[in-house]
Amino acid sequence: MQHAYPHQQQHRQNLSEVQPPLSGAIAATAHPAEAPRGRSSKTPPHAAPGRHPQRGRAAGHRHNKPHHQGHRARGMRPAHVMALPTQVHGAVAGDRSTVYVVRRRDLVHVPDTPAYSLDSYRARFVLDLCPAYARDGACARGTACPLAHALIRPSTRHFVPHFAPSSPSAVPAAERYAPELPTTMVASPDGGMLTAVRPHDCYVTRAPMLDAAASISLEQTPPSVSSPLEQHSVGSEQRALAHCGHWLAKGVCHYGSTCKFVHVLSPDAALVHRTRRQSGRGGGG
């Protein structure tokens, strides 16, 4: 084969006499055919530029794949955190004046203790948040902190909750309905019981109390009726007026004035017993 192309050999000889020999990576780039044999055809991602750029990118992608897998492994959440709902209610420890609706992915640190288990959250319906982290976005104790760390942004939804007062007279008149509104029938959370409620003895919420008081009152419902549910058909608008289940069972509602249900300051004891029994919180009044 060497004698089949004598003009090419003469041309190469003339070039070697005119041009100085190349060295290093430049020579390897200029004469890829003269590279040492026995190497793999796959070029590592840090190879000199100009040699198999497509192979270099492909190799680099394969080289970075374990890194991405490791990143996903480090980002996996603990099991006790993943057991919580995708959105949880949290309040700064020692301050229940504001309740935040926190996305589970915004929970930076949750202690692996019984106080932060799913059962505890279902019973209390709130997570205790670290005051330092909620205020400054940092906590000196880090993962050793016994309280949860959550990202609280300006866009984070929050509410001013309602709490059961020590006495109805302790609630300001501005937070209650007008005293001239007539007594109204309000359904239990499960719809199986009706109780007479005076609007002035309730917190102001988004419940349609004003419409109900104008259309249905005790004056329109004979007191001798054995089952008050018979006075309200299935399609009646009054069915939209109902007691808040959280309020009756726990004496608190995180949604406060934005709740769509009725918050009676002194709820009927039988209604409280019924609601707590159905929610699994015992039969105490």
N, C-alpha and C positions, 0 to 999 in steps of 0.2 A: 504494500500500500504506500510505502514511503516514496517509491520511484514513480507512482502514478501521478503525483502532483509536484513536479520539480519547480514550477514557477512559484508555488506557495512557499517552498523552503527558501528559495532565493529572496523572496519578499521579506520573510521573517528575518533573514540574516542582515538585509539592508537596514531594516528598522532597528535592530539591536546595535548596529554601528552608529546610527544617527542619534537615537534617543538613549538617555542614561537609564539604567535599570531602576524600576520602581521598588519601593520597600514597604513593609508593614501591611497595614490594612488596605492601602491604596493598591498595592500589587495584587492582593487577594481579590479586590473588587474589579480591577481591570482584567484579570485573567482568571475568571472563576473555574475554567476548565482545568487549570493547573493546580487547583487546591489539593491538599493531601487526601489520598484515598482512605477509605475505611470509616469516615465519619458518617453519622446519621444524616439523612436528607432533611430532617426537621431542624429548623433554626431556632435557637432559644430566643426569648423575647428581648434579651439584651445584646443580640448580635449586632455587628456593624451594619449601618444603613446601606441599603442598595442590594442586599442579598435576600431574595425571596421575601418581599415585604408582606405578601398575603399570608405566607406560612408563618411569618413572625407574629402577625396579629392573631392568627388562629391559635398559635402556641401560647401567646400571652393570655388569651381568653381562657384556655385550659389551665394555665398557671394560676389565674385569679379565682377559679371556681372554688377551690377549697377555702379561700379567704371569705367568700360570700357565705358559704355554708357555715363557717365558724361564726360569722356575724349573726346569722339567723339563730344559731344555737345560743349565743350570748343574749339575744333579745327575747328568748322564750320566758314567759311569765310563770311564776310559781303556781302550783295547783290551787292553793287556797285563794289566790287572787283571781284566777280564771273561774273559780266557782261562784264568784260574786256576779250580780247582774251587770249588763253592759253599761248601765247608768245607776249610780248610787247616790244617796243623799249623805252629805257630810257637813259637819259643823265644827267650828273651832272648839277645842276642849275648854270647858268652863264658860263658853259663850254660845247660847242657843238663840241669840237674837236674829241670826241669819243662817239659813240653810242653803247650801250650794248643791246643785245637781252636777255631779262630777262623772265624766266618762271614765270607764274602767281603764282605758289606755292612758289616761292622765294621772293614774295612781302610780307615783314614782316608787313609793315604799309602803308596804303594808306588813306590819308585824305578823309573824306566824304564831299567833296566840289565840286562845279560845275567845277572847274579846273581839276578834276580827274574823271569826268564822262565819260561814253562811247562816248557821242557826242563830248566832248572836245578832247578825244583821237583820234577820227576819223578825226577831223579837223586839229590837230597838228601832229598826228602820233608820239608822243613822250611824255614820262612822265618825269617830273622834279624830279630828285633824290637828296636826302639830301647829301651834300658834306661830312659831318662828318661821316655819316653811311657808305657811299661808301668807305671812306678812312680807318676808324678805326673799322667798324662793330658795332658801338655803337653811340648813340646820347643822350645827356643829357636831351633833351626835351621829349624823348619817344614818346608816342602816341599823345602828344600835338604838335608835330612838324608839320608845315604846308607843308612839303615836304615828298615825298614817301621814304620809307626805303626798299632797295632791297639787297639781298645777291649777292655780286659780287665775283665770284670765279675766280681762274686762268684759269679755263676751260670755263668760260663764253664767248660766241661769241661776238665779237665787231668789229666795222668798223670805218673807217675814212671817214666821209661824204664829199660830194661835195656840195658847196654852189654857188649860182649864183654870179659871180664877179661883181664888180662895172664897170669894163671894161675888155674886152677880153685881153687887153695888160697886165693886172695885173696878169694873170695866167702864171707861168713859162713855158718855152718851154719844159722842161722835163716832164710836165704833159699834154702835147698836142701831137697830131700826127705830123709827119714830114710834112713840108710845101710842099714838092714835090708830095704828094699824090693827085690824081685827085679828082675833085668834084664828089660826089656820091649822088644817090637818096636814101632817107630814108623814110620809111613809118611812118605814124602817129600811136599812140598807138592802135587805133581801126582798123588800116589797110585801112581806107577809103581815105587817102590823102597822096601824096608823095611830099616831098620838097627836093630841091637841097642843099646839105650840103658839105662844104669844110672841110675835116678831120682836118686840122690844126686849125680850129675854134671850136674844140671839146676837151673835156677832154678825156684822154686815159681810156677806160673801157674794159670790156671783150666782148663788141660787136664785131662781125666779120667785123670790118671796113677795115682791110687790105685786106681781101679776096674780099670784095665787091668793094673796090676801084680798084682792079686789074681786075675785071670782068665786072663791070657795072659803067659807068660814063656818064656825060652829052654829051661827044663826041659820045657816042653810042646811045643817045636818042634824036631824032629830036625835036627841040624846038617848032615846029608847032603842035605837037600832043595835042589834046584837053583834053584827059584824060590820064595822065601818067600811071594810073593803067593798061591800056590796053597793055602797053609794058612789063608787068610782069605777067606771067602766075601763076596760083594757086600753081603749084609745083615748082616755081622758088626759088632758094636758097636766092635770095635777100629779100624775105619776112622775113627772120630771122633778117634783119637789120632794127630796128625800134627805134623810139624815146622813151625815158623813160617817162611814164605817171606822176610819182611823180615829176620828174624834171620840166616838163612843167607846171604842176598845182601848185606846191608849191615852185619852185625855189630851191629845195634842194633834195638830194637823200642820204639816210643814208648808202647805200651800197657803195657809192664812186666808186673807181676804180674796185671794184669787181662786179659792176652792169653789166648785160648782154645787156643793151640797150645804146642808144646814148645820151650823154649829150652835147648839143650844147651850147656854151658860150653865144651866142646871138640868141635865137630861133626866128623863124618867128612869128610875132604878130598874124596872122590869125590862126596859129597852136596852139598857147597858148590859144587864145580865144576859139577855138574849144574844146581843152582838158579840160579847166576849166569848160566850160558849161556842158560837159558830166560827169564830176566828181562832179558837184553840187557846185562848188566854185564861181559861178557867172560868168559874162561875161566880167569882166575887163581885160585889157591887161596886 
